[in-house]
Amino acid sequence: MNMLRTRSIRPAVAVAAAARPFSAAPLLDGLEASTSPASLSTGAPAGRSSCKESTGGNMPGKQLLRLVYAKRSAVITIRQWKEKGNQVRKYELNRIVRELRKLRRYKHALEICEWMVLQPDIKLLPGDYAVHLDLIAKVRGLNSAEKFFEDIPADMRGRLTCSALLHTYAQNNLSEKAEALMAKMKEHDMLKDPLPFNHMLSLYISCGQLDKVPGVIEELKKNSKPDAVTYNLWLTVCSSNNDVETAEMVFLELKKARVIPDWVTYSILGNLYIKNGLSDRAATTLKEMEKWISRKT
């Protein structure tokens, strides 16, 4: 396929949490951020609708969020809203899509994306196509996602949509396709942020190809800077290898880079210390994790 053609917290829990930022919603938080000023990660809590019409009327967010059964149509709800003379704004629909994705209501989120594509007055951006692609992969599978990617307008087929496809390959443990896409992205100068590299790290960890991790991190540092997700995945590899020395080196690098560790960081370190009988270090680390959690609650 021509991708770029011009047309005790248990270790398992910590590992899963480390990979979570690109398993679904957070990946697309970053992607949807390209279509609106705020990223998805700052959206309303799951289960609530933050969609308010600026004119005072309520968007059909509550009705859409109440569509518990997959057979019910999100599009019908939107049409009924419009038939009452109400306006439907893109940024409000994006918020609803975010809420639905948080609730894992991917079918209804996809229906809204497909409806927006058909509206001549809604201008879609690369981030919209990236979110759409990810939802297609979740609802209809990899082949449909690849077909959608090929049909995306040429001027929309860039860094964000490629990252979304790469994310899909990583989720399906398709190393060869992911590596080929990474090569294309490098050729087209699309590797300017840590997200694609984090996808590859997640993929190699999932496939047990830990020997490829150092090369990915080295390449990442040539093009961008590691973020918290990168360091958490790197620490996950250290934990898998039971390598306390390297883990502490990675954590020190994180601190020097002024990257803020989160509870996942401390959880991975704490469990590694526990495995190696380093009770004092484990206690100190887990206290830091508790402090982080208390600040967020």
C-alpha positions in Angstrom: 0.0 0.0 0.0 1.3 3.4 -0.9 0.6 5.1 2.5 1.5 8.6 1.4 0.6 8.7 -2.2 -0.2 12.2 -3.4 -3.9 11.7 -4.1 0.7 -3.2 45.9 0.0 -2.3 42.6 0.8 -5.3 40.6 3.4 -5.1 37.8 0.9 -6.1 35.2 -1.3 -3.2 36.1 1.6 -0.8 35.9 2.6 -2.2 32.5 -0.9 -1.8 31.1 -1.2 1.7 32.5 2.1 2.6 30.9 0.9 1.6 27.5 -2.6 3.1 28.0 -1.8 6.6 26.6 -1.9 5.3 23.1 -4.3 2.4 23.5 -7.3 4.6 22.7 -8.6 7.8 24.0 -5.4 9.7 24.9 -3.9 9.1 21.6 -6.9 10.7 20.0 -6.9 13.4 22.6 -3.8 14.6 20.9 -5.2 14.1 17.5 -8.5 15.9 18.2 -6.5 18.7 19.8 -5.5 19.7 16.3 -9.1 20.5 15.5 -9.9 22.5 18.7 -7.9 24.7 21.1 -8.1 22.2 23.9 -7.0 18.6 23.9 -9.3 15.8 24.8 -7.5 15.0 28.0 -9.0 18.2 29.5 -12.6 17.3 28.5 -15.5 16.7 30.8 -15.5 13.6 33.0 -16.8 10.4 31.4 -20.5 10.0 31.7 -21.3 13.7 31.6 -22.0 15.9 28.7 -20.2 19.2 28.6 -22.0 20.3 25.4 -23.8 23.6 25.8 -25.1 25.6 23.0 -23.8 29.2 23.1 -27.3 30.5 22.4 -28.5 28.9 25.6 -30.0 25.7 24.1 -28.6 22.3 25.0 -26.9 20.2 22.3 -28.3 16.7 22.0 -25.4 15.5 24.1 -27.5 13.9 26.8 -29.7 12.1 24.3 -26.6 10.8 22.5 -24.9 9.7 25.7 -28.1 7.8 26.6 -28.0 5.7 23.5 -26.9 2.6 25.4 -27.9 0.1 22.7 -25.6 0.0 19.7 -28.6 -0.5 17.3 -29.9 2.9 18.1 -28.8 5.7 15.8 -26.8 8.8 16.8 -27.6 10.3 13.4 -31.4 10.2 14.0 -30.9 12.1 17.3 -28.9 14.8 15.5 -31.5 15.1 12.7 -34.3 15.4 15.2 -32.4 18.2 16.9 -31.9 20.0 13.6 -35.6 19.5 12.7 -36.5 21.5 15.7 -34.6 24.5 14.3 -31.5 24.1 16.4 -28.0 24.5 15.1 -25.3 21.8 15.2 -21.8 23.1 15.6 -18.7 21.1 14.8 -16.8 21.8 18.0 -19.9 20.6 20.0 -20.0 17.4 18.0 -16.3 16.9 18.7 -17.0 17.1 22.4 -19.8 14.6 22.1 -17.5 12.2 20.2 -14.9 12.6 23.0 -17.5 11.7 25.6 -18.7 8.7 23.7 -15.2 7.5 23.2 -14.5 7.8 26.9 -17.5 5.5 27.4 -16.3 3.1 24.7 -19.3 3.9 22.6 -17.3 3.7 19.5 -20.2 2.9 17.1 -22.2 6.0 18.0 -19.0 8.1 17.9 -18.3 6.8 14.4 -21.8 7.6 13.3 -21.3 11.2 14.3 -18.0 11.4 12.4 -19.6 9.9 9.3 -22.4 12.3 9.5 -20.0 15.3 9.7 -18.2 14.1 6.5 -21.5 14.4 4.6 -22.2 18.0 5.8 -21.0 20.6 3.2 -20.9 23.3 5.9 -18.5 21.4 8.2 -14.9 21.9 7.4 -12.9 18.8 8.4 -9.2 19.0 9.5 -6.5 16.3 9.6 -7.3 15.6 13.2 -10.9 14.9 12.4 -9.8 12.3 9.8 -7.4 10.8 12.4 -10.2 10.3 14.9 -12.5 8.9 12.2 -9.8 6.4 11.2 -9.3 5.2 14.7 -13.0 4.7 15.2 -13.3 2.7 12.0 -10.5 0.5 13.1 -12.3 -0.2 16.4 -15.7 -0.8 14.9 -15.0 -2.3 11.5 -11.4 -3.6 11.7 -8.0 -3.0 10.2 -8.9 -3.5 6.5 -11.6 -0.9 6.6 -9.3 1.5 8.4 -6.6 1.0 5.7 -9.2 1.6 3.0 -10.4 4.8 4.7 -6.8 6.0 4.9 -6.3 5.5 1.2 -9.5 7.5 0.5 -8.6 10.5 2.7 -8.0 13.6 0.6 -4.3 14.0 -0.2 -4.0 17.3 1.7 -5.4 15.7 4.8 -3.2 12.6 4.7 -0.3 13.8 6.9 1.3 13.4 10.3 -1.9 13.0 12.3 -3.7 10.5 10.1 -0.4 8.5 9.6 0.0 8.4 13.4 -3.6 7.1 13.7 -2.9 4.4 11.2 0.4 3.6 13.0 -1.5 3.3 16.3 -3.8 0.8 14.6 -0.9 -1.3 13.4 0.6 -1.2 16.9 -2.7 -2.3 18.5 -2.8 -5.3 16.1 0.9 -6.2 16.7 1.7 -5.7 13.0 5.4 -5.0 13.2 6.3 -5.0 9.5 3.4 -2.7 8.5 4.3 -0.3 11.4 8.0 -0.3 10.4 7.1 0.4 6.8 4.8 3.3 7.7 7.4 4.7 10.1 9.9 4.7 7.2 7.5 6.6 5.0 6.8 9.1 7.8 10.5 9.6 8.2 10.9 10.1 4.5 8.2 12.8 4.6 9.6 14.5 7.7 6.7 13.6 9.9 8.6 12.4 13.0 8.8 15.6 14.9 7.0 14.5 18.1 7.3 11.5 20.4 3.9 10.0 19.5 4.9 7.7 16.6 7.9 6.5 18.5 5.8 5.8 21.6 3.5 3.7 19.3 6.6 1.7 18.2 7.7 1.2 21.8 4.3 0.0 22.7 4.3 -2.4 19.8 7.7 -3.9 20.5 6.9 -4.3 24.2 3.6 -6.1 23.3 5.4 -8.3 20.8 8.3 -9.1 23.1 10.8 -7.4 20.8 12.6 -5.6 23.6 15.9 -5.6 21.8 14.5 -3.0 19.4 13.6 -0.5 22.1 17.0 1.2 22.5 17.1 1.9 18.8 13.6 3.5 18.9 14.6 5.7 21.8 17.8 6.8 20.1 15.9 7.7 17.0 13.3 9.6 19.0 16.0 11.7 20.6 17.4 12.6 17.2 14.0 13.9 16.1 12.2 15.1 19.2 12.3 14.7 23.0 10.9 11.8 25.1 7.8 12.6 27.0 6.3 11.0 30.1 4.8 8.2 28.1 8.2 7.4 26.6 9.8 7.2 30.0 7.0 5.0 31.4 7.4 2.6 28.5 11.2 2.6 28.9 10.8 1.9 32.6 8.4 -0.9 31.7 11.1 -2.5 29.6 13.6 -2.1 32.6 11.0 -3.8 34.8 10.6 -6.7 32.3 14.3 -7.1 32.3 14.5 -6.8 36.1 17.1 -4.1 35.6 17.1 -1.7 38.6 20.3 0.1 37.6 19.0 1.1 34.1 15.6 2.0 35.6 17.1 4.4 38.0 19.2 5.9 35.2 16.0 6.4 33.1 14.2 8.1 36.1 17.2 10.4 36.6 17.1 11.4 32.9 13.4 12.0 33.2 14.0 14.4 36.2 16.9 16.2 34.4 14.7 16.7 31.4 12.1 18.3 33.7 9.4 15.8 32.6 6.9 15.4 35.4 6.5 11.7 36.5 3.0 10.4 37.1 1.6 7.6 39.2 2.5 5.1 36.5 6.1 6.1 36.7 6.2 5.6 40.5 4.2 2.4 40.3 6.6 0.8 37.8 9.6 1.8 39.9 8.0 0.7 43.2 7.1 -2.7 41.8 10.6 -3.2 40.5 12.1 -2.4 43.9 9.7 -4.8 45.5 10.7 -7.6 43.2 14.3 -7.0 44.1 13.7 -6.8 47.9 14.6 -3.1 48.0 12.0 -2.3 50.6 13.2 1.2 51.6 13.4 2.4 48.0 10.0 0.8 47.3 8.4 2.6 50.3 9.8 6.0 49.3 8.7 5.5 45.7 5.2 4.4 46.6 4.9 7.4 49.0 5.6 9.7 46.0 2.9 7.9 44.1 0.4 8.4 46.9 1.3 12.1 46.9 0.7 12.4 43.2 -2.6 10.6 43.4 -3.7 12.8 46.4 -2.9 15.9 44.4 -5.1 14.7 41.5 -8.1 13.8 43.7 
